[in-house]
Amino acid sequence: MDIAKASIRTPVNTWLIIIICLLGGLIGLGEIGRLEDPSFTIKEAMVVTQYPGASAEQVELEVTEPLETAIQQMSQVHQVRSLSKPGVSEIHVEMKTNFDGTELPQIWDELRKRMSDAKNSLPTGVRPIQVVDDFGDVFGLYFALTAPDFTPYQLREFSRIIRRDLLTVPNVTKVSVEGVLKQQITVHIDTTQLANLGISLPDVKSALTYNLRPYGSGRLHIDGQRIRIPVGGVESHVDAIENITIGLPGSTSQIRIQDIAKVTFDVVDIPKVLIRHNGEPAITLAVAANKEANVVEVGHAVRERIDEILAQLPAGIILQPIYDQAQVVDDAVSGFILNLVMSVVVVILTLCIFMGWRAGVVVGAVLLLTVLGTILAMWLYGLNLQRISLGALVIAMGMLVDNAIVVAEGMMLRMQRGYSALDAASRVVQQTQWPLLGATAIGIAAFSGIGLSDDSTGEFLFSLFAVILISLFLSWILAITVAPLFGSTL
């Protein structure tokens, strides 16, 4: 079949390809997902087990070694590293690189099952085993929450409200809060006064333990129906503790906790994390989006939701962005579009200077359609615009014009010899279409080793191979269909 003659004599199908690439590419450019980096899976988990009061040697012999033995029986394990500290066992489990992200959840479930079975062989006093496998969460939005006129307890409540509301934003999968200053109720007991009253510390502890339990609600039966009677508690925990009564030994008299102790609500002495933003105590909120979502759209939705939340909270609460991945990605994609336009302009101007304006317009138009068609295919296939895929387009830019240049230049040379545009297009496409396909396949194969690797490199760089595959193959199709049509028209 003479493709060139068909595209010129009956150009309906060719114009359909042009319209699909042009309009579909513009639509895809607005709808395609945008990320900073391609998503990939961290194939490592950490098994943490607490053994309070045990020395590092006891932890190693009684906890770490039995758990390591159970883990090493898994066929998916590549490497196991452990660290035994006084009271804590930490085991890092790394899986083989040929397992992709779809297989890891089942592997982690198997790891948890083995740890649950191994728990029965551990000594008494060992806390429940924790398997941490969420290292792959990417927090693309960071905010600092400050409220200079409020207490740490109020600041913590504000962060809880904001976190709860942000989790309702579509495609927000996780909101992590750090820097919360934990507070505790401290009972400062006068031991001398206790001794004079004949009360021991265990008596006070038993009274606190018993009276701080929640009250159960009662039930009342009326005409065969059970009606719940709730028992209300005091609003303040400090007041509840101060009003707890203790009986004096040897008498029927009772005293309150506030008579023998001072109850305070304080910040813990040694906080785990202390965060300050612009000199003020702060709490950070990190937002992670769905890996398949458009991070730019998620960022806009989160900022809109934050404005709504702050409008409902008291004045004086400040929530400032520390890092906004959505803005970074938006700037990167906008910069790429600008560079793309400049690249096409430079290619057209260069070709117009050395090959004439007609050939420059033909090759430039084919290049623009190739890029837009590639973006359309990426959108339909589920590939996102990120550093690797954008870099692939930049890498392929120089190769995308080769096929169209060969066809356009071949038509020019044959037309200078007296051939008509139809015959020139037919001859050049018949002579070059298969050699051009072979050269295109060689260019694609050069990147196949990177994208088709079954390890983490292939998972991270797959979009590099996919984009080059799509763009180069599409450039060959457009070179033997659209280029002859444009060339005959001009």
MIKOLKOL-302010 format. One record per residue (C-alpha): z, y, x negated; residue in three letters. Coordinates in Angstrom, 1 decimal. Layout:
N
ATOM       w       v       u  resn
ATOM       Z       Y       X   ALA
...
//
This chain:
490
ATOM       w       v       u  resn
ATOM     0.0     0.0     0.0   MET
ATOM    -0.9     3.4    -1.3   ASP
ATOM     2.3     5.4    -0.8   ILE
ATOM     0.9     8.7    -2.0   ALA
ATOM    -2.1     8.7     0.4   LYS
ATOM     0.2     7.6     3.3   ALA
ATOM     2.6    10.5     2.6   SER
ATOM    -0.3    13.0     2.5   ILE
ATOM    -2.6    11.8     5.3   ARG
ATOM     0.3    10.9     7.7   THR
ATOM     3.2    13.0     6.5   PRO
ATOM     5.4    12.5     9.6   VAL
ATOM     7.6     9.9     7.8   ASN
ATOM     7.8    12.0     4.7   THR
ATOM     8.8    15.1     6.6   TRP
ATOM    11.4    13.1     8.3   LEU
ATOM    12.8    12.1     4.9   ILE
ATOM    12.8    15.7     3.9   ILE
ATOM    14.7    16.8     7.1   ILE
ATOM    17.2    14.0     6.7   ILE
ATOM    18.0    14.9     3.1   CYS
ATOM    18.1    18.6     3.8   LEU
ATOM    20.1    18.8     7.0   LEU
ATOM    22.1    15.7     6.4   GLY
ATOM    23.0    16.9     2.9   GLY
ATOM    24.2    20.3     4.3   LEU
ATOM    26.3    18.5     7.0   ILE
ATOM    27.7    16.0     4.4   GLY
ATOM    28.6    18.9     2.1   LEU
ATOM    30.9    20.3     4.8   GLY
ATOM    32.4    17.0     5.9   GLU
ATOM    32.7    15.0     2.7   ILE
ATOM    36.2    14.3     1.4   GLY
ATOM    37.4    16.4    -1.5   ARG
ATOM    39.9    15.3    -4.1   LEU
ATOM    40.9    16.5    -7.6   GLU
ATOM    40.7    13.0    -9.1   ASP
ATOM    39.5     9.7    -7.7   PRO
ATOM    42.2     7.5    -6.2   SER
ATOM    43.3     4.5    -8.2   PHE
ATOM    46.1     1.9    -8.1   THR
ATOM    49.0     1.7   -10.5   ILE
ATOM    49.5    -2.1   -11.0   LYS
ATOM    53.1    -1.9   -12.0   GLU
ATOM    56.4    -2.2   -10.1   ALA
ATOM    60.0    -1.9   -11.2   MET
ATOM    62.8    -4.3   -10.1   VAL
ATOM    66.2    -2.5   -10.2   VAL
ATOM    69.5    -4.4    -9.7   THR
ATOM    72.9    -2.9    -9.9   GLN
ATOM    75.9    -5.0   -11.2   TYR
ATOM    78.8    -2.6   -11.2   PRO
ATOM    81.5    -3.1   -13.8   GLY
ATOM    79.4    -5.5   -16.0   ALA
ATOM    78.6    -4.8   -19.6   SER
ATOM    75.0    -4.7   -20.9   ALA
ATOM    75.3    -8.2   -22.3   GLU
ATOM    76.6    -9.6   -18.9   GLN
ATOM    73.8    -7.8   -17.1   VAL
ATOM    71.2    -9.4   -19.5   GLU
ATOM    72.5   -12.9   -19.3   LEU
ATOM    73.6   -13.1   -15.6   GLU
ATOM    71.0   -10.8   -13.9   VAL
ATOM    68.0    -9.9   -16.0   THR
ATOM    67.2   -13.3   -17.4   GLU
ATOM    67.3   -15.2   -14.1   PRO
ATOM    65.1   -12.5   -12.4   LEU
ATOM    62.6   -12.5   -15.4   GLU
ATOM    62.3   -16.3   -15.1   THR
ATOM    61.5   -16.0   -11.4   ALA
ATOM    59.0   -13.2   -12.0   ILE
ATOM    57.2   -15.0   -14.8   GLN
ATOM    56.3   -17.9   -12.4   GLN
ATOM    53.9   -15.6   -10.6   MET
ATOM    50.3   -16.2   -11.7   SER
ATOM    49.4   -12.6   -11.2   GLN
ATOM    51.8   -11.2   -13.8   VAL
ATOM    50.4    -9.8   -17.0   HIS
ATOM    53.5    -8.4   -18.8   GLN
ATOM    57.2    -8.2   -18.1   VAL
ATOM    59.5    -5.7   -19.8   ARG
ATOM    63.2    -5.4   -19.2   SER
ATOM    66.1    -3.0   -20.0   LEU
ATOM    69.7    -4.1   -19.5   SER
ATOM    72.3    -1.4   -19.4   LYS
ATOM    76.0    -1.4   -18.4   PRO
ATOM    75.9    -2.1   -14.6   GLY
ATOM    72.1    -1.8   -14.2   VAL
ATOM    69.1    -4.1   -14.8   SER
ATOM    65.6    -2.7   -14.9   GLU
ATOM    62.6    -4.9   -15.1   ILE
ATOM    59.0    -3.5   -15.3   HIS
ATOM    56.4    -5.9   -13.9   VAL
ATOM    52.7    -5.2   -14.8   GLU
ATOM    50.1    -7.2   -13.0   MET
ATOM    46.7    -8.3   -14.4   LYS
ATOM    44.1    -5.6   -14.3   THR
ATOM    41.5    -7.6   -12.3   ASN
ATOM    43.5    -7.2    -9.1   PHE
ATOM    42.4    -4.2    -7.0   ASP
ATOM    44.3    -2.0    -4.7   GLY
ATOM    43.6    -4.1    -1.6   THR
ATOM    45.3    -7.2    -3.2   GLU
ATOM    48.4    -5.5    -4.5   LEU
ATOM    50.4    -5.1    -1.2   PRO
ATOM    50.4    -8.9    -0.8   GLN
ATOM    51.4    -9.3    -4.5   ILE
ATOM    54.3    -7.0    -4.0   TRP
ATOM    55.4    -8.9    -0.9   ASP
ATOM    55.4   -12.1    -3.0   GLU
ATOM    57.4   -10.4    -5.7   LEU
ATOM    60.0    -9.3    -3.1   ARG
ATOM    60.2   -12.8    -1.7   LYS
ATOM    60.8   -14.3    -5.1   ARG
ATOM    63.5   -11.7    -5.7   MET
ATOM    65.1   -12.5    -2.4   SER
ATOM    65.2   -16.2    -3.2   ASP
ATOM    66.6   -15.4    -6.7   ALA
ATOM    69.4   -13.4    -5.2   LYS
ATOM    71.3   -16.6    -4.2   ASN
ATOM    71.6   -17.6    -7.9   SER
ATOM    73.1   -14.3    -9.0   LEU
ATOM    76.9   -13.8    -9.5   PRO
ATOM    79.1   -12.2    -6.9   THR
ATOM    79.2    -8.4    -7.0   GLY
ATOM    75.5    -7.9    -7.6   VAL
ATOM    74.0    -5.3    -5.3   ARG
ATOM    70.8    -5.9    -3.3   PRO
ATOM    67.7    -6.1    -5.5   ILE
ATOM    65.3    -3.1    -5.2   GLN
ATOM    61.5    -3.4    -5.8   VAL
ATOM    59.9     0.0    -6.4   VAL
ATOM    56.1    -0.1    -6.1   ASP
ATOM    55.1     3.3    -4.9   ASP
ATOM    54.2     4.9    -8.2   PHE
ATOM    50.6     5.5    -7.0   GLY
ATOM    51.6     8.2    -4.5   ASP
ATOM    49.9    11.5    -5.5   VAL
ATOM    51.8    14.6    -4.5   PHE
ATOM    49.1    17.3    -4.3   GLY
ATOM    51.2    20.0    -2.7   LEU
ATOM    54.5    21.3    -4.2   TYR
ATOM    56.6    23.9    -2.5   PHE
ATOM    59.9    25.6    -3.6   ALA
ATOM    62.4    26.3    -0.8   LEU
ATOM    64.9    29.1    -1.5   THR
ATOM    67.4    30.8     0.8   ALA
ATOM    69.7    33.1    -1.1   PRO
ATOM    71.8    34.1     1.9   ASP
ATOM    72.6    30.6     3.0   PHE
ATOM    75.0    27.8     1.7   THR
ATOM    73.7    24.6     0.0   PRO
ATOM    74.5    22.7     3.2   TYR
ATOM    72.3    25.0     5.3   GLN
ATOM    69.6    24.9     2.7   LEU
ATOM    69.7    21.1     2.9   ARG
ATOM    69.4    21.2     6.7   GLU
ATOM    66.4    23.6     6.4   PHE
ATOM    64.7    21.1     4.0   SER
ATOM    65.3    18.3     6.4   ARG
ATOM    63.8    20.2     9.3   ILE
ATOM    60.7    21.2     7.3   ILE
ATOM    60.2    17.7     6.0   ARG
ATOM    60.4    16.2     9.5   ARG
ATOM    57.8    18.6    10.8   ASP
ATOM    55.5    18.3     7.8   LEU
ATOM    55.3    14.5     8.4   LEU
ATOM    53.7    15.2    11.8   THR
ATOM    50.7    16.9    10.1   VAL
ATOM    47.6    14.6    10.3   PRO
ATOM    46.9    12.6     7.1   ASN
ATOM    50.3    13.5     5.5   VAL
ATOM    51.7    10.2     4.4   THR
ATOM    54.8    11.2     2.5   LYS
ATOM    57.1    14.2     1.9   VAL
ATOM    59.6    13.9    -1.0   SER
ATOM    62.6    16.3    -1.3   VAL
ATOM    64.3    16.9    -4.6   GLU
ATOM    67.0    19.2    -5.8   GLY
ATOM    69.3    18.7    -2.7   VAL
ATOM    72.9    19.5    -3.8   LEU
ATOM    75.0    16.8    -2.2   LYS
ATOM    78.3    17.9    -0.8   GLN
ATOM    81.4    15.9    -0.4   GLN
ATOM    84.7    16.2     1.5   ILE
ATOM    87.6    16.1    -1.0   THR
ATOM    91.2    15.4     0.0   VAL
ATOM    93.6    16.9    -2.6   HIS
ATOM    96.9    15.0    -2.0   ILE
ATOM   100.3    16.2    -3.2   ASP
ATOM   101.7    12.9    -4.7   THR
ATOM   105.2    14.4    -5.1   THR
ATOM   105.4    15.2    -1.4   GLN
ATOM   104.0    11.7    -0.6   LEU
ATOM   106.8    10.2    -2.6   ALA
ATOM   109.5    12.2    -0.9   ASN
ATOM   108.2    11.1     2.5   LEU
ATOM   108.0     7.5     1.4   GLY
ATOM   104.2     7.2     2.0   ILE
ATOM   101.9     5.5    -0.5   SER
ATOM    98.3     6.3    -1.4   LEU
ATOM    97.1     3.0     0.1   PRO
ATOM    98.7     4.0     3.4   ASP
ATOM    96.7     7.3     3.3   VAL
ATOM    93.5     5.5     2.4   LYS
ATOM    93.9     3.0     5.3   SER
ATOM    94.5     5.8     7.7   ALA
ATOM    91.4     7.7     6.6   LEU
ATOM    89.3     4.5     6.7   THR
ATOM    90.4     3.6    10.1   TYR
ATOM    90.2     7.0    11.8   ASN
ATOM    86.9     8.0    10.3   LEU
ATOM    85.0     5.2    12.1   ARG
ATOM    82.9     6.3    15.1   PRO
ATOM    84.6     5.9    18.5   TYR
ATOM    83.0     3.3    20.8   GLY
ATOM    82.0     4.5    24.2   SER
ATOM    83.6     3.1    27.3   GLY
ATOM    82.0     1.5    30.4   ARG
ATOM    82.9     2.0    34.0   LEU
ATOM    81.8    -0.3    36.8   HIS
ATOM    81.0     1.5    40.1   ILE
ATOM    79.3    -0.4    42.9   ASP
ATOM    78.0    -3.0    40.6   GLY
ATOM    76.6    -0.5    38.1   GLN
ATOM    77.8     0.1    34.6   ARG
ATOM    78.2     3.8    33.7   ILE
ATOM    78.6     4.8    30.0   ARG
ATOM    81.5     7.1    29.2   ILE
ATOM    80.8     8.7    25.8   PRO
ATOM    83.8     9.7    23.6   VAL
ATOM    83.2    13.1    22.0   GLY
ATOM    84.3    13.9    18.5   GLY
ATOM    85.2    17.0    16.7   VAL
ATOM    82.4    19.2    15.5   GLU
ATOM    83.7    19.6    11.9   SER
ATOM    84.4    16.7     9.6   HIS
ATOM    87.0    18.7     7.8   VAL
ATOM    88.9    19.3    11.0   ASP
ATOM    88.7    15.7    11.9   ALA
ATOM    90.3    14.7     8.6   ILE
ATOM    93.0    17.3     8.7   GLU
ATOM    94.1    16.2    12.1   ASN
ATOM    94.4    12.5    11.2   ILE
ATOM    98.1    11.4    11.7   THR
ATOM   100.1     9.1     9.6   ILE
ATOM   103.4     7.5    10.7   GLY
ATOM   106.4     8.0     8.5   LEU
ATOM   108.0     4.7     7.3   PRO
ATOM   111.3     3.9     9.1   GLY
ATOM   110.8     6.4    11.9   SER
ATOM   108.6     7.2    14.9   THR
ATOM   107.7    10.6    13.5   SER
ATOM   104.1    11.4    12.4   GLN
ATOM   102.5    14.0    10.2   ILE
ATOM    99.0    15.2     9.8   ARG
ATOM    96.9    15.0     6.7   ILE
ATOM    96.8    18.8     6.5   GLN
ATOM   100.6    18.7     6.0   ASP
ATOM   100.4    16.7     2.8   ILE
ATOM    96.9    17.5     1.5   ALA
ATOM    94.2    20.2     1.2   LYS
ATOM    90.8    19.2     2.6   VAL
ATOM    87.7    21.0     1.2   THR
ATOM    84.0    20.6     1.6   PHE
ATOM    82.5    21.1    -1.9   ASP
ATOM    79.3    20.5    -3.8   VAL
ATOM    79.5    17.4    -6.1   VAL
ATOM    80.7    18.2    -9.6   ASP
ATOM    77.8    16.7   -11.4   ILE
ATOM    74.5    16.9    -9.4   PRO
ATOM    71.7    14.5   -10.4   LYS
ATOM    69.0    17.2   -10.2   VAL
ATOM    69.4    21.0   -10.4   LEU
ATOM    66.4    23.1    -9.5   ILE
ATOM    65.9    26.8    -9.7   ARG
ATOM    62.9    28.9    -8.7   HIS
ATOM    62.6    32.5    -9.8   ASN
ATOM    66.3    32.4   -10.7   GLY
ATOM    67.5    31.2    -7.3   GLU
ATOM    68.8    27.7    -6.4   PRO
ATOM    65.9    25.8    -4.8   ALA
ATOM    64.8    22.6    -3.2   ILE
ATOM    61.3    21.2    -3.9   THR
ATOM    59.2    19.6    -1.2   LEU
ATOM    56.2    17.4    -2.5   ALA
ATOM    53.5    16.5     0.0   VAL
ATOM    51.3    13.4    -0.4   ALA
ATOM    48.1    13.1     1.6   ALA
ATOM    46.1    10.0     2.7   ASN
ATOM    43.9     8.8    -0.2   LYS
ATOM    40.9     8.8     2.1   GLU
ATOM    41.5    12.2     3.6   ALA
ATOM    40.0    15.6     2.6   ASN
ATOM    42.7    17.2     0.6   VAL
ATOM    41.4    20.7     1.3   VAL
ATOM    41.7    20.2     5.1   GLU
ATOM    45.1    18.6     4.7   VAL
ATOM    46.2    21.6     2.6   GLY
ATOM    45.0    24.1     5.2   HIS
ATOM    46.8    22.1     8.0   ALA
ATOM    50.0    22.0     5.9   VAL
ATOM    50.0    25.7     5.3   ARG
ATOM    49.4    26.4     9.0   GLU
ATOM    52.3    24.1     9.9   ARG
ATOM    54.6    25.8     7.4   ILE
ATOM    53.8    29.2     8.9   ASP
ATOM    54.8    27.8    12.3   GLU
ATOM    58.0    26.3    11.0   ILE
ATOM    59.1    29.5     9.1   LEU
ATOM    58.6    31.5    12.3   ALA
ATOM    61.2    29.3    14.1   GLN
ATOM    63.8    29.3    11.3   LEU
ATOM    66.2    32.2    10.5   PRO
ATOM    64.9    35.1     8.4   ALA
ATOM    65.6    34.9     4.7   GLY
ATOM    64.1    31.5     4.1   ILE
ATOM    61.3    31.5     1.5   ILE
ATOM    58.9    28.6     1.0   LEU
ATOM    56.6    29.3    -1.9   GLN
ATOM    53.8    27.0    -3.3   PRO
ATOM    54.3    25.8    -6.9   ILE
ATOM    51.1    23.7    -7.1   TYR
ATOM    48.3    23.7    -4.5   ASP
ATOM    45.9    20.9    -5.1   GLN
ATOM    43.8    21.9    -2.1   ALA
ATOM    43.1    25.3    -3.6   GLN
ATOM    42.3    23.7    -7.0   VAL
ATOM    39.9    21.2    -5.4   VAL
ATOM    38.3    24.0    -3.2   ASP
ATOM    37.7    26.1    -6.3   ASP
ATOM    36.3    23.2    -8.2   ALA
ATOM    33.8    22.2    -5.5   VAL
ATOM    32.9    25.9    -4.9   SER
ATOM    32.2    26.2    -8.6   GLY
ATOM    30.1    23.1    -8.6   PHE
ATOM    28.0    24.4    -5.7   ILE
ATOM    27.5    27.6    -7.7   LEU
ATOM    26.6    25.7   -10.8   ASN
ATOM    24.2    23.4    -8.8   LEU
ATOM    22.4    26.4    -7.4   VAL
ATOM    22.2    27.9   -10.9   MET
ATOM    20.9    24.6   -12.3   SER
ATOM    18.2    24.3    -9.8   VAL
ATOM    17.2    28.0   -10.4   VAL
ATOM    17.1    27.4   -14.2   VAL
ATOM    15.1    24.2   -13.8   VAL
ATOM    12.6    25.9   -11.5   ILE
ATOM    12.2    29.0   -13.8   LEU
ATOM    11.8    26.8   -16.8   THR
ATOM     9.2    24.6   -15.2   LEU
ATOM     7.4    27.7   -13.8   CYS
ATOM     7.1    29.1   -17.3   ILE
ATOM     5.9    26.0   -19.0   PHE
ATOM     4.0    24.2   -16.1   MET
ATOM     3.1    26.9   -13.7   GLY
ATOM     4.8    28.2   -10.6   TRP
ATOM     3.4    25.5    -8.3   ARG
ATOM     4.7    22.6   -10.4   ALA
ATOM     8.0    24.4   -10.8   GLY
ATOM     8.4    24.8    -7.0   VAL
ATOM     7.5    21.1    -6.4   VAL
ATOM     9.9    19.7    -9.0   VAL
ATOM    12.7    22.1    -8.0   GLY
ATOM    12.3    21.3    -4.3   ALA
ATOM    12.5    17.6    -5.1   VAL
ATOM    15.6    18.1    -7.2   LEU
ATOM    17.3    20.0    -4.4   LEU
ATOM    16.5    17.3    -1.9   LEU
ATOM    17.7    14.7    -4.3   THR
ATOM    21.1    16.3    -4.7   VAL
ATOM    21.5    17.0    -1.0   LEU
ATOM    20.4    13.4    -0.2   GLY
ATOM    22.9    12.1    -2.7   THR
ATOM    25.8    14.0    -1.1   ILE
ATOM    24.7    12.7     2.3   LEU
ATOM    24.8     9.1     0.9   ALA
ATOM    28.2     9.7    -0.7   MET
ATOM    29.6    11.0     2.7   TRP
ATOM    28.2     8.0     4.6   LEU
ATOM    29.4     5.5     1.9   TYR
ATOM    32.9     7.0     1.8   GLY
ATOM    32.7     8.5    -1.7   LEU
ATOM    34.6    11.8    -2.2   ASN
ATOM    33.8    14.9    -4.2   LEU
ATOM    36.1    14.9    -7.2   GLN
ATOM    35.9    15.4   -11.0   ARG
ATOM    34.2    12.1   -11.7   ILE
ATOM    31.6    12.2    -9.0   SER
ATOM    30.9    15.9    -9.7   LEU
ATOM    30.6    15.0   -13.3   GLY
ATOM    28.2    12.2   -12.5   ALA
ATOM    25.9    14.7   -10.7   LEU
ATOM    26.0    17.0   -13.6   VAL
ATOM    25.2    14.1   -16.0   ILE
ATOM    22.3    12.9   -13.8   ALA
ATOM    20.9    16.4   -13.3   MET
ATOM    18.7    16.1   -16.4   GLY
ATOM    17.4    12.7   -15.3   MET
ATOM    16.7    13.6   -11.7   LEU
ATOM    13.7    15.8   -12.5   VAL
ATOM    12.0    13.2   -14.8   ASP
ATOM    10.3    11.2   -12.0   ASN
ATOM     9.1    14.3   -10.2   ALA
ATOM     7.8    15.9   -13.4   ILE
ATOM     5.7    12.8   -14.2   VAL
ATOM     4.1    12.8   -10.8   VAL
ATOM     3.6    16.6   -10.7   ALA
ATOM     2.1    16.8   -14.2   GLU
ATOM    -0.1    13.7   -13.5   GLY
ATOM    -1.5    15.4   -10.4   MET
ATOM    -2.2    18.6   -12.3   MET
ATOM    -4.1    16.9   -15.1   LEU
ATOM    -6.2    14.8   -12.7   ARG
ATOM    -7.0    17.8   -10.5   MET
ATOM    -8.1    19.7   -13.6   GLN
ATOM   -10.6    16.9   -14.2   ARG
ATOM   -12.1    17.4   -10.8   GLY
ATOM   -10.1    15.0    -8.6   TYR
ATOM    -9.0    16.1    -5.2   SER
ATOM    -5.3    16.4    -4.5   ALA
ATOM    -5.3    13.2    -2.5   LEU
ATOM    -7.1    11.2    -5.1   ASP
ATOM    -5.0    12.7    -7.9   ALA
ATOM    -1.7    11.9    -6.1   ALA
ATOM    -2.9     8.4    -5.3   SER
ATOM    -3.9     7.5    -8.9   ARG
ATOM    -0.8     9.0   -10.5   VAL
ATOM     1.6     7.2    -8.1   VAL
ATOM    -0.2     3.9    -8.4   GLN
ATOM    -0.1     4.1   -12.2   GLN
ATOM     3.4     5.3   -12.7   THR
ATOM     5.5     4.2    -9.7   GLN
ATOM     6.6     0.8   -11.3   TRP
ATOM     7.1     2.2   -14.8   PRO
ATOM     9.2     5.0   -13.3   LEU
ATOM    11.2     2.5   -11.3   LEU
ATOM    11.8     0.5   -14.5   GLY
ATOM    12.9     3.6   -16.4   ALA
ATOM    15.2     4.5   -13.4   THR
ATOM    16.7     1.0   -13.4   ALA
ATOM    17.4     1.3   -17.1   ILE
ATOM    19.2     4.6   -16.6   GLY
ATOM    21.3     3.1   -13.9   ILE
ATOM    22.1     0.0   -15.9   ALA
ATOM    23.4     2.1   -18.7   ALA
ATOM    26.3     3.1   -16.5   PHE
ATOM    26.8    -0.2   -14.8   SER
ATOM    29.3    -1.5   -17.4   GLY
ATOM    31.6     1.3   -16.6   ILE
ATOM    31.5     1.3   -12.8   GLY
ATOM    31.4    -2.5   -12.3   LEU
ATOM    34.3    -3.3   -14.6   SER
ATOM    37.0    -5.3   -12.9   ASP
ATOM    39.9    -3.5   -14.5   ASP
ATOM    41.5    -0.1   -14.0   SER
ATOM    38.6     1.6   -15.8   THR
ATOM    36.1     0.3   -13.2   GLY
ATOM    38.4     1.4   -10.3   GLU
ATOM    38.8     4.9   -11.7   PHE
ATOM    35.2     5.4   -12.7   LEU
ATOM    33.4     3.5   -10.0   PHE
ATOM    32.2     6.8    -8.4   SER
ATOM    30.4     7.7   -11.7   LEU
ATOM    28.2     4.6   -11.5   PHE
ATOM    27.8     4.9    -7.7   ALA
ATOM    26.6     8.5    -7.8   VAL
ATOM    24.2     7.9   -10.6   ILE
ATOM    22.8     4.8    -8.8   LEU
ATOM    22.3     6.7    -5.6   ILE
ATOM    20.9     9.9    -7.2   SER
ATOM    18.5     8.2    -9.6   LEU
ATOM    17.1     5.7    -7.1   PHE
ATOM    16.7     8.5    -4.5   LEU
ATOM    14.9    10.7    -7.1   SER
ATOM    12.4     7.8    -7.6   TRP
ATOM    11.8     7.5    -3.8   ILE
ATOM    11.3    11.3    -3.4   LEU
ATOM     9.0    11.5    -6.5   ALA
ATOM     6.5     9.0    -5.0   ILE
ATOM     6.7    10.4    -1.4   THR
ATOM     7.7    14.0    -1.3   VAL
ATOM     6.3    15.2    -4.6   ALA
ATOM     2.7    14.2    -3.7   PRO
ATOM     3.0    15.9    -0.3   LEU
ATOM     4.3    19.1    -1.9   PHE
ATOM     1.8    18.9    -4.7   GLY
ATOM    -1.2    18.6    -2.3   SER
ATOM     0.2    21.4    -0.1   THR
ATOM     0.3    23.8    -3.1   LEU
//
